[in-house]
């Protein structure tokens, strides 16, 4: 099996969706595997054939090309965002789900949002989708998508309320709570709506037999898959393994380790190619250390707009010093998790502009660069 992994080199928002679609166009019989995190990802693709710009949250960035998506065992499933995004797509997607996927509940998102608001200036930089809260809750009481599906309607309601009750007293205790929103998310109409979205997602995703994706016979499902394209979320700068910051980070693995966990057993014998993505400048959407930040630098960004949890997008110039720090992160990840090859891919700049500006950096590494059209890459 050919395996290529798309990895953010910095703090997320590098152009991973663009690169994923490029690989889908140029690799034989691909399938896209969503690995770490969940619907907090916002991977933007501009598809010229369909005259469509789409921000992918719960679907692989090859979806507009008809490429199937696998929700791997390390990807968190959120029925609310799944249904919303499904209805916004101009194509009918094909989506597989692994049996070990964890389920996100409304209380996970609400708890995350209330905590961030109460932190005020000490915010962690979370986007409010409840990734950390979901993982933390499941360490106490594991709830998979499949186990929730087996419950009766009343058991589902009870599970949702019990999970939030725990978060209410042990996570939000003594904090200022938006009681109006709390009343809404614990109301019968809202819970019924969530369960309805869950049923829709259950009916519109194809269950796999195994979490270990190399064990799957894709021909059973009508596909002759030759290439795994693992689409990671977030970036190495948010991974605790590559930063001394332990607060403004993610509980998931953003590099090759995360890709290997998503694929499962047997992957240690497979060769993985790392595609490490960065813009031609640095970005960070949310709080946290940003040594590359340049205060007077600003770009128009239609994906990473202001929100009350992350705030505004921040930008930084890519100078030689910080480029080499980024490159060290990439080399460490490629070496630690045994990439058979790796590429550094620069987005948001034309190739000629990039090379003319950074000519001294065009060394033995393979440097690619392209703009917002994945059909054109150098």
PEGIDA-V693541 format. One record per backbone hydrogen bond with DSSP energy under -1.0 kcal/mol. CO is the residue of the C=O (numbers start at 1). NH is the residue of the N-H. Records with the same first field share a line. If there is no record, write none. Layout:
CO = NH / NH
This chain:
2 = 228
3 = 273
4 = 230
5 = 275
6 = 232
7 = 277
8 = 236
10 = 237
15 = 19
16 = 20
17 = 21
18 = 22
19 = 23
20 = 24
21 = 25
22 = 26
29 = 226 / 227
31 = 229
32 = 70
33 = 231
34 = 72
37 = 76
38 = 41
43 = 56
45 = 54
47 = 52
52 = 47
54 = 45
56 = 43
60 = 63
62 = 65 / 67
63 = 66
68 = 32
69 = 96
70 = 34 / 72
71 = 98
72 = 75
77 = 104
78 = 82
79 = 83
80 = 84
81 = 85
82 = 86
83 = 87
86 = 89
94 = 69
95 = 206
96 = 71
97 = 208
98 = 101
101 = 145
102 = 77
105 = 108 / 109
106 = 110
107 = 111
108 = 112
109 = 113
110 = 114
111 = 115
112 = 116
113 = 117
114 = 118
115 = 119
119 = 122
120 = 123
130 = 134
131 = 135
132 = 136
133 = 137
134 = 138
135 = 139
137 = 141
143 = 103
144 = 148
145 = 149
146 = 150
148 = 151
152 = 156
153 = 157
154 = 158
155 = 159
156 = 160
157 = 161
158 = 162
159 = 163
160 = 164
161 = 165
162 = 166
163 = 167
164 = 168
165 = 169
166 = 170
167 = 171 / 172
172 = 175
177 = 179
178 = 182
179 = 183
180 = 184
181 = 185
182 = 186
184 = 187
187 = 191
188 = 192
189 = 193
190 = 194
191 = 195
192 = 196
193 = 197
194 = 198
195 = 199
196 = 200
197 = 201
198 = 202
199 = 203
200 = 204
206 = 97
212 = 215
213 = 216
216 = 218
217 = 220
218 = 221 / 223
219 = 222
226 = 2
227 = 31
228 = 4
229 = 33
230 = 6
231 = 35
235 = 238
236 = 239
238 = 250
239 = 242
255 = 259
256 = 260
257 = 261
258 = 262
259 = 263
260 = 264
263 = 213
264 = 267
266 = 269
267 = 270
272 = 340
273 = 5
274 = 343
275 = 7
276 = 345
277 = 9
278 = 347
282 = 316
284 = 314
290 = 293
294 = 297
303 = 305
307 = 311
311 = 307
314 = 284
315 = 294
316 = 282
317 = 319
319 = 323
320 = 324
321 = 325
322 = 326
323 = 327
324 = 328
325 = 329
326 = 330
327 = 331
328 = 332
329 = 333
330 = 334
331 = 335
332 = 336
333 = 337
334 = 339
335 = 338
341 = 274
343 = 276
344 = 368
345 = 278
346 = 370
347 = 280
350 = 354
351 = 355
352 = 356
353 = 357
354 = 358
358 = 361
359 = 362
361 = 363
366 = 344
368 = 346
373 = 376
